[in-house]
Amino acid sequence: MSRIAVIGAGIVGSAVGTWLMGAGHDVTLIDADPDGLPTSSGNAALIALPEIAPLASPGLLAAVPGWLLDPLGPLTVRWTDVPALLPWLLAFLASATPAHDHHVRAALRSLMKTALADHQAMATRAGTPGRLRQSGYLSVHDSAASLAATQREAERVQKALGFDFTVLDKGAAQQMVPQLEGRFAGALHQPGYWMVSNPLTVLRDYQSHLRHKARLLAGRVTHIEQGDDLAVVLADGARIAADFVVVAAGVWSRTLVRQLGLRVLLETERGYNTTFNALDWALPMPLGFADHGFVATPLVDGLRIGGAVELAKPETPANYARAKAMRDKMRRYVPALPEEGGVEWMGRRPSTPDSLPVISRHPADRRVLFAFGHGHLGLTLSAVTARMIASLVAGGPDFPDFSITRFQ
Ligand SMILES: Cc1cc2nc3c(=O)[nH]c(=O)nc-3n(C[C@H](O)[C@H](O)[C@H](O)COP(=O)(O)OP(=O)(O)OC[C@H]3O[C@@H](n4cnc5c(N)ncnc54)[C@H](O)[C@@H]3O)c2cc1C
């Protein structure tokens, strides 16, 4: 049994802590704001197993210039933040090549292969089965060209992972989702998607499991001491000695990593959403509006509409006009959505330029481990990440595709 300090109680840190505790370790989870609503609390709830395409694909770059012209569109950059974002943006553009695309797909495929089984094992460990369900996913397309592009991607995913799909005309899509109206060309249905009942519920499940059976401390970690004795130091001066430290602090991991003398490219792709809790109708499955970069997911207790990408510094003030823009667009397809009400939220996806997470050891200190940079897939990959970190703790082999050394 080892003493393990995990920094960050978002979904990644909480999953890592839960898995390590189940493996018999003495776990202390530390978060600056354990009762807060981090990115992990308000995401779209999807276990997006078929999503293995990197964001910086050659195809996406062709669409970017058009999107950037719309400040409320699917992808925007806070122009005043560009100097700070520049190294990340340059690496992002450089990774939009066919060779990178191939590499990232192979790496994500290896994670997706066990991601669902790992979620199921995690639910057993946390004593919370029943929060997962196979929901399927319907992507809705404005044009035949956009539908054909998604079909090509679905064919690649089918080859890589075996997930089925069906292309539907407008009428068949409306039969599947009776709320769908408006102008669209067709849809593509993928049964391989799963969902959690509500991401906040799952996060709190893991946290309360750790709070009661191990330790969940409130405190901001200022640095990691790497002497003969490894320790995590908090802002109030408290020192937590450990045999291993896992850095799982979302985008803020970069500060801790830099203090350890390493370089990492990690920025926030912010996303916005609105959740309606008192509707008298429910979508039968999650919908994605492929030409507009947002999704609508039926949570167990509401409907959540959101997504899109805003590249900005973590501390830049939120622009909730983006949440409203997605609600307005959604009403074109689902007029039943109310014009007023709902709770708006903004989250910060901790993103690497090549869309691969960091799940690795410190190259010079095997006691320090990294689990961050999960971008759009943090919920999806939380359990498989936890299993991989447990393997590293147990002395297992490195995972070269997910190593921090790819930034050095
Ligand atoms: C709109 C939107 C929709 C999304 N939809 C999906 C989806 O459907 N499926 C999916 O898989 N992913 C989705 N994501 C992505 C997913 O939410 C993220 O990848 C994931 O939440 C990242 O989790 P995390 O634990 O790494 O980070 P976070 O949730 O940001 O947690 C990090 C934690 O670290 C703590 N912390 C930071 N610094 C310190 C410090 N120095 N000391 C102590 N604690 C610290 C913070 O307080 C925080 O609690 C979505 C994201 C957004 C924004």
The ligand as an ORCA input file, in Angstrom:
! r2SCAN-3c Opt
* xyz 0 1
  C     -19.427     22.536    -22.551
  C     -18.608     21.293    -22.321
  C     -19.120     20.054    -22.654
  C     -18.367     18.891    -22.455
  N     -18.926     17.675    -22.734
  C     -18.224     16.535    -22.525
  C     -18.828     15.272    -22.756
  O     -20.001     15.169    -23.110
  N     -18.055     14.153    -22.562
  C     -16.751     14.228    -22.156
  O     -16.097     13.194    -22.038
  N     -16.171     15.432    -21.873
  C     -16.879     16.582    -22.041
  N     -16.317     17.800    -21.772
  C     -14.914     17.845    -21.319
  C     -14.783     17.478    -19.841
  O     -15.755     18.158    -19.078
  C     -13.372     17.834    -19.333
  O     -12.408     17.208    -20.150
  C     -13.169     17.363    -17.896
  O     -14.170     17.898    -17.062
  C     -11.793     17.742    -17.359
  O     -11.725     17.233    -16.055
  P     -10.508     17.513    -15.086
  O     -10.743     16.723    -13.851
  O      -9.237     17.296    -15.843
  O     -10.546     19.088    -14.811
  P     -11.519     20.005    -13.935
  O     -12.928     19.554    -13.988
  O     -11.238     21.402    -14.385
  O     -11.024     19.806    -12.461
  C      -9.792     20.300    -12.013
  C      -9.868     20.512    -10.524
  O      -8.563     20.857    -10.045
  C      -8.704     21.807     -9.014
  N      -7.439     22.536     -8.903
  C      -6.856     23.310     -9.845
  N      -5.681     23.787     -9.395
  C      -5.516     23.312     -8.148
  C      -4.489     23.450     -7.163
  N      -3.374     24.172     -7.401
  N      -4.659     22.842     -5.966
  C      -5.769     22.083     -5.714
  N      -6.766     21.910     -6.612
  C      -6.636     22.511     -7.829
  C      -9.878     22.664     -9.459
  O     -10.465     23.328     -8.334
  C     -10.799     21.635    -10.104
  O     -11.765     21.143     -9.206
  C     -17.044     18.982    -21.938
  C     -16.535     20.231    -21.566
  C     -17.298     21.374    -21.741
  C     -16.732     22.706    -21.327
*
